[in-house]
Amino acid sequence: MRARAISAAAAALVLALASACGGGGDDPAPARSSAADGLAWTDCGQGFQCGTVRVPLDYAKPDGDTIGIAMIKLPATDPSRRVGSLFTNPGGPGGSGIEFVRQAGRIFSSDLRRSFDIIGFDPRGVGESSPVRCLTGPELDTYFGTDSSPDDRAEVDAFAAQSKKFAAACGAKAARLLPHVGTRDAARDMDLMRAAVGDAKLTYYGASYGTYLGATYAEEFPAKVRALVLDGALDPKVSPADVLVEQAKGFETAFRAFAEDCVRQAGCPLGTSADEAVAKLSSFFASVDREPLTNSRDSRRVTESWATMGVATALYNKDFWPNLRQALDQAINRRDGTLLLTLADTMVERKPGGQYSNENDANMAVNCIDKPNPPTLGAYQKYVDRAARQSPRFGPFVVWGGLACVYWPTKPTEPPHAIKAAGAPPILVIGTTRDPATPYPWAQSLAAQLDKGVLLTLNGDGHTAYLQGDSCITAATDRYLTTAEPPRDGTRCN
C-alpha cells in the first residue's frame, strides 16, 4: 500500500532519531493452552529477553493448528517497584513490535522503565510470527514505482494490474494465513500473551494502527483492561476507503504546516509564501510525472509515486522537516531524487540491497481482511475522485494505494462500527491536532465512542504524540500508566 491507512512509518522515524530476536515460525503444531504452558524467556542480547507463545491459527478451532507469536521483553529496571508488563504496538498494521522495542524500548520514561517490563511482539502475519509474504523485492519496486496518480485510463489499468498481481500473489503464497490475520484475532492473541506473562489485566501503549488493536482488545475483553493508551487514534467507525480519503486530507494539512515553516527558513526551495509553496509542490509532482528524477543509489527511476511517498514520509515527524527541505532542494533544483527515495524507502522498509521486510505484505493483508472495501474498480474510483478534490497533491496517491483490497482473495465479515468497550476502566486516547496519518477528529471520535474514553490533545505536528517527548504529554501518560488514574478529559498540551 502506498501511504498506509494506519502507518508504522512514524515509529520508524522516531527510532531513526533515537538511535534479532527469534520467534515463532509458521509450521503447524498441536494446539495447547498457551497460558497454561507459560512462557520461557531466553536472553537475546543487549539486556533483552525473547520468547514465543503458541496461539490457535483459527480461534473457531481452538484444538487445531497453532502458530507462534514472537515476543521480546526489556525487564523493569527496579523489580521492587515493578507494576507489571507494558505491552506495546507501533502500528502499521505490519510494524514489528520486536524491532520497535529493540530500538525504542529505552526511550520510554525512567518512571515507566522502573515500573514495567516493556513488551513487544510481532502480531500474527508480521515479522517473526508466521509472516505473510506475497511479492518479491523487485516486484515491490515495480509496484511502488507504478503511477498511483493516474491521469488516463491506460494508467488506471496499469495500476489496477499491479494491484491484482499483489492480491493474487498473497492468495497463492499465504492462503492458509490470510483469513486469520485480522485485528480481532490479534487481540485474542494479546490476551493469551497477557496471561502467559502472569498479568491479571492488560497495560498497553498502542500507536496509530495499534490504537485500533487496543480498542478491539477492550471491546473483546473489557474486564481484563488495566490501562490502555491509544496514541494517534484510528476511528473504528470509518470505512477503509474513507480512512484513506481522510488521511489524504491529513497530509495536505501537514504539508501546509511544513510549508509555513519552510518559507521562514533561508533558502526554502518552495518560495517565500505558504501558498506559493503548495503550488510549487503541485508543479513539482507534475514535472516528475512527465520525467522521473535521477537517483545515485540504484537503478530505480524516481517516479511521481516514489517522490510523493518521500514527501509524505517526512511529514510523519517534524524532526524530519529539515531533511525534507534538503530533499526538495535537491530534487527541484538538480533533478536528483536520491534523498526523496531514501525517505520513501524508510516508509516501505526497503533495505539498501533491495530486500523488504514483510511489513508491506502484512499491512495489505490486515487492512483487506479487517473491513469491507468497495467491490469494484468503478466503485473505488469514486473515492479517488473525492480525495483528488479534497487533497489535490496527496489524494490519488493515498487512496489508490488500497486498491488491492478490491481484488483480495479473502473477504472480511465485520463492518465498521463504534467501539464502546462497556465495563472497561478509563481508556486514554491521545490526538495530535495536525497529525497527517490519523487526523485529530478520529481521536475525538474514539474518545467519545468509548464508554470511559478520556481525550488528551497535543496541539502540534507529526504522527502520534507520546514519543515526541512533549513533557506535558509524557507526564500525563506516565501517570496514567503507572497509577491507572487518567488526566482530566479534554486536557490539552501546547
Residue pairs with C-beta under 8 A, 6 or more apart in sequence:
1 360
1 363
1 364
1 367
1 401
1 402
1 404
2 144
2 148
2 305
2 308
2 309
2 397
2 398
2 400
2 401
3 247
3 248
3 251
3 309
3 312
3 347
3 394
3 397
3 398
3 401
3 437
4 92
4 94
4 209
4 363
4 367
4 401
4 437
5 209
5 234
5 240
5 243
5 244
5 247
5 367
5 402
6 91
6 92
6 93
6 208
6 209
6 212
6 234
6 243
6 367
6 437
6 438
7 91
7 92
7 208
7 209
7 316
7 347
7 437
7 463
8 90
8 91
8 92
8 93
8 94
8 95
8 208
8 209
8 359
9 313
9 316
9 346
9 347
9 437
9 463
10 91
10 207
10 208
10 232
10 316
10 317
10 437
10 462
10 463
10 464
11 90
11 91
11 95
11 100
11 104
11 207
11 208
11 464
11 467
12 95
12 346
12 347
12 349
13 313
13 316
13 317
13 319
13 320
13 346
14 104
14 107
14 317
14 467
14 468
15 99
15 100
15 103
15 104
16 346
17 317
17 319
18 103
18 104
18 107
19 103
20 44
20 98
20 99
20 102
20 128
21 44
21 48
21 50
21 70
21 72
21 98
21 102
21 128
22 44
22 50
22 52
22 70
22 128
23 50
23 52
23 68
23 69
23 70
23 71
23 98
23 122
23 127
23 128
23 129
24 52
24 53
24 54
24 67
24 68
24 69
24 70
24 128
24 129
24 130
25 68
25 130
26 67
26 68
26 130
26 131
26 177
28 57
28 65
28 66
28 67
29 54
29 65
29 66
30 66
31 54
31 56
31 62
31 63
31 64
31 65
31 66
32 54
32 66
34 53
34 54
34 55
34 66
34 192
34 193
34 195
34 196
35 192
35 195
35 196
37 54
37 196
38 196
39 51
39 52
39 53
39 71
39 193
39 196
39 197
40 51
41 49
41 50
41 51
41 73
42 49
42 50
42 51
43 49
43 50
44 50
44 72
46 102
47 74
47 75
48 72
48 73
48 74
48 101
48 102
48 105
49 72
49 73
49 75
50 70
50 71
50 72
50 73
50 98
51 71
51 73
52 68
52 69
52 70
52 71
53 68
53 69
53 71
53 189
53 192
53 193
53 196
54 66
54 67
54 68
54 69
55 66
55 67
55 68
55 69
55 124
55 188
55 189
55 192
56 62
56 64
56 65
56 66
57 64
57 65
57 66
57 67
57 176
57 177
57 180
58 64
58 65
58 179
58 180
59 185
59 188
67 124
67 129
67 130
67 177
68 129
68 130
69 121
69 122
69 123
69 124
69 129
69 189
69 192
69 193
70 98
70 121
70 122
70 127
70 128
70 129
71 98
71 119
71 120
71 121
71 193
72 97
72 98
72 101
72 102
72 119
72 120
72 121
73 85
73 101
73 117
73 118
73 119
73 120
73 197
74 101
74 105
74 106
74 113
74 117
74 118
75 117
76 82
76 113
76 114
76 115
76 116
76 117
77 110
77 113
77 114
78 114
78 115
81 114
81 115
82 114
82 115
82 116
82 117
83 115
83 116
83 203
83 482
84 116
84 117
84 199
84 203
84 226
85 116
85 117
85 119
85 194
85 197
85 199
85 203
86 108
86 112
86 116
86 117
86 118
86 119
86 203
86 204
86 205
86 481
87 119
87 120
87 121
87 190
87 193
87 194
87 202
87 203
87 204
87 205
88 97
88 100
88 101
88 118
88 119
88 120
88 204
88 205
88 206
88 210
89 95
89 97
89 100
89 120
89 121
89 123
89 204
89 205
89 206
89 207
89 209
89 210
89 213
89 214
90 96
90 97
90 100
90 104
90 207
90 208
90 210
91 206
91 207
91 208
91 209
91 210
91 232
91 464
92 126
92 208
92 209
92 359
92 362
92 363
92 366
93 123
93 126
93 183
93 209
93 213
93 362
93 363
93 366
93 367
94 125
94 126
94 358
94 359
94 360
94 361
94 362
94 363
94 366
95 126
95 209
95 210
95 359
96 120
96 122
96 126
96 127
96 128
96 357
96 359
97 120
97 121
97 122
97 123
97 126
97 127
98 120
98 121
98 122
98 127
98 128
99 120
99 127
100 120
101 118
101 119
101 120
102 120
104 467
105 118
105 120
106 113
107 467
108 118
109 474
109 478
111 478
111 482
112 118
112 478
112 481
112 482
115 481
115 482
116 203
116 481
117 197
119 193
119 197
121 129
121 190
121 193
122 128
122 129
122 131
123 129
123 181
123 186
123 189
123 213
123 362
123 366
124 130
124 177
124 180
124 181
124 185
124 186
124 189
125 131
125 132
125 174
125 177
125 181
125 358
125 362
125 365
125 366
126 132
126 358
126 359
126 362
127 357
127 358
130 177
131 358
131 361
131 362
132 170
132 174
132 177
132 178
132 181
132 358
132 361
132 362
132 365
133 173
133 174
133 358
133 361
134 166
134 169
134 170
134 173
134 174
134 361
134 364
134 365
135 143
135 165
135 166
135 169
135 360
135 361
137 350
137 354
137 355
137 356
138 354
139 165
139 169
140 348
140 350
140 356
140 360
141 300
141 350
141 354
142 162
143 162
143 165
143 166
144 305
144 306
144 309
144 344
144 348
145 300
145 301
145 303
145 305
145 306
146 158
146 159
146 162
146 303
146 305
147 155
147 158
147 159
147 289
147 303
147 304
147 305
148 159
148 305
148 308
148 396
148 397
148 400
148 401
149 285
149 289
149 304
149 305
149 308
149 396
149 397
149 400
150 156
150 158
150 159
150 396
150 400
151 289
156 377
156 381
159 400
159 403
160 377
160 403
163 403
163 404
163 406
163 407
164 404
164 407
166 364
166 404
167 368
167 404
167 405
167 407
167 408
167 409
168 407
168 409
170 178
170 361
170 364
170 365
170 408
170 409
171 178
171 408
171 409
171 410
174 361
174 365
175 409
177 365
178 365
178 369
178 409
178 410
179 369
179 410
181 362
181 365
181 366
181 369
182 366
182 369
182 370
182 412
182 414
183 212
183 213
183 216
183 366
183 370
184 216
184 220
184 414
186 213
186 216
186 366
187 213
187 216
187 217
187 220
187 221
188 220
190 202
190 204
190 213
190 217
191 202
191 217
191 220
191 221
191 224
194 201
194 202
194 224
199 226
200 224
200 226
201 224
201 225
201 226
202 217
202 221
202 224
202 225
202 226
202 228
203 226
203 227
203 228
203 481
204 214
204 217
204 227
204 228
204 229
205 229
205 231
205 466
205 477
205 481
206 212
206 213
206 214
206 228
206 229
206 230
206 231
207 231
207 232
207 464
207 466
207 467
208 231
208 232
208 234
208 437
208 438
208 463
208 464
209 234
209 366
210 230
210 231
211 230
211 231
211 232
211 233
211 234
211 429
211 438
211 446
212 234
212 236
214 228
214 229
214 230
214 427
215 228
215 230
215 236
215 419
215 421
215 427
215 446
215 450
216 236
216 419
217 225
217 228
218 225
218 228
218 419
218 421
218 424
218 427
218 450
219 419
219 420
219 421
222 421
222 422
222 423
222 424
223 423
223 424
225 421
225 424
225 425
225 427
226 425
226 484
227 425
227 427
227 428
227 480
227 481
227 484
228 424
228 427
228 428
229 428
229 430
229 466
229 477
229 480
229 481
230 427
230 428
230 429
230 430
230 446
231 430
231 464
231 465
231 466
231 477
232 430
232 431
232 432
232 435
232 437
232 438
232 443
232 463
232 464
232 465
233 429
233 430
233 431
233 438
233 442
233 443
233 445
233 446
233 447
234 243
234 438
234 442
234 446
235 243
235 441
235 442
235 445
235 446
236 416
236 417
236 418
236 419
236 446
236 449
237 416
237 417
237 418
237 445
237 449
238 246
238 416
238 442
239 371
239 372
239 373
239 416
240 367
240 370
240 371
240 372
240 373
240 402
240 405
241 373
241 374
241 380
241 383
241 399
241 402
242 383
244 383
244 387
244 398
244 399
244 401
244 402
245 383
245 386
245 387
245 390
245 391
245 395
245 398
245 399
246 439
246 441
246 442
247 398
247 436
247 437
247 438
247 439
248 387
248 390
248 391
248 394
248 395
248 397
248 398
248 399
249 387
249 390
249 391
249 395
249 439
250 435
250 436
250 437
250 438
250 439
251 312
251 315
251 391
251 393
251 394
251 398
251 436
251 437
252 390
252 391
252 392
252 393
252 394
253 434
253 436
253 439
254 315
254 434
254 435
254 436
254 461
255 278
255 281
255 311
255 315
255 393
255 394
255 436
256 274
256 278
257 434
257 461
258 314
258 315
258 321
258 324
258 461
259 270
259 274
259 277
259 278
259 281
260 274
261 321
262 268
262 269
262 270
262 277
262 321
262 325
263 270
263 271
263 272
263 273
263 274
263 276
263 277
265 325
267 325
267 329
268 277
268 325
269 325
269 328
269 329
269 332
269 333
270 276
270 277
270 280
270 281
270 328
270 332
271 277
271 280
278 393
280 332
281 311
281 393
282 392
282 393
284 307
284 328
284 331
284 332
285 304
285 307
285 308
285 393
288 302
288 303
288 304
288 307
288 331
288 337
289 303
289 304
291 335
292 301
292 302
292 303
292 304
292 337
293 301
293 302
293 307
293 331
293 335
293 336
293 337
293 340
294 302
294 335
294 336
294 337
294 338
295 301
295 302
295 336
295 337
295 338
295 341
296 336
296 338
297 338
297 341
297 342
297 352
298 354
300 306
300 341
302 331
302 337
302 338
302 340
302 341
305 397
306 337
306 340
306 341
306 344
307 331
307 337
307 340
307 344
308 393
308 394
308 397
309 343
309 344
309 347
309 348
309 397
310 327
310 337
310 339
310 340
310 341
310 342
310 343
310 344
310 347
311 324
311 327
311 328
311 340
311 343
312 347
312 394
312 397
312 398
312 436
313 320
313 343
313 344
313 346
313 347
314 320
314 321
314 323
314 324
314 327
314 343
315 324
315 436
316 436
316 437
316 462
316 463
317 462
317 463
317 468
318 460
318 461
318 462
318 468
319 462
320 343
323 339
323 343
324 343
326 339
327 339
327 340
327 342
327 343
328 340
330 336
330 337
330 338
330 339
330 340
331 337
331 339
331 340
348 356
348 359
348 360
349 356
349 357
349 359
349 360
350 356
351 357
364 404
364 405
367 402
367 405
368 404
368 405
368 408
368 410
368 412
369 408
369 410
369 411
369 412
370 412
370 414
371 412
371 414
371 415
371 416
372 411
372 412
372 415
373 380
373 402
373 405
373 406
373 408
374 380
374 382
374 383
374 406
375 406
376 406
377 403
377 406
380 402
380 403
380 406
383 399
384 395
384 396
384 399
384 400
386 395
387 395
387 396
387 398
387 399
388 395
388 396
389 395
391 398
418 449
419 446
419 449
419 450
420 449
420 450
420 451
421 427
421 450
421 451
421 452
422 451
423 451
424 450
424 451
424 452
425 452
425 484
426 452
426 453
426 454
426 484
426 486
427 450
427 452
427 453
427 454
428 454
428 456
428 476
428 477
428 480
428 486
428 487
429 443
429 446
429 447
429 450
429 453
429 454
429 455
429 456
430 443
430 455
430 456
430 457
430 458
430 464
430 465
430 466
430 473
430 477
431 438
431 440
431 442
431 443
431 444
431 447
431 455
431 456
431 457
431 458
431 465
432 440
432 443
432 457
432 458
432 460
432 461
432 462
432 463
432 464
432 465
433 440
433 457
433 458
433 459
433 460
434 440
434 460
434 461
434 462
435 461
435 462
435 463
435 464
436 462
436 463
437 463
438 463
438 464
440 457
443 455
443 457
444 455
446 453
447 453
447 454
447 455
447 489
453 489
454 486
454 487
454 488
454 489
455 489
455 490
455 491
456 465
456 473
456 476
456 477
456 487
456 491
456 493
457 490
457 491
457 492
457 493
458 465
458 468
458 470
458 472
458 473
458 493
459 492
459 493
459 494
460 468
460 470
460 494
462 468
465 473
465 493
466 473
466 474
466 477
470 493
472 493
472 494
473 493
476 487
476 491
476 493
479 485
479 487
480 486
480 487
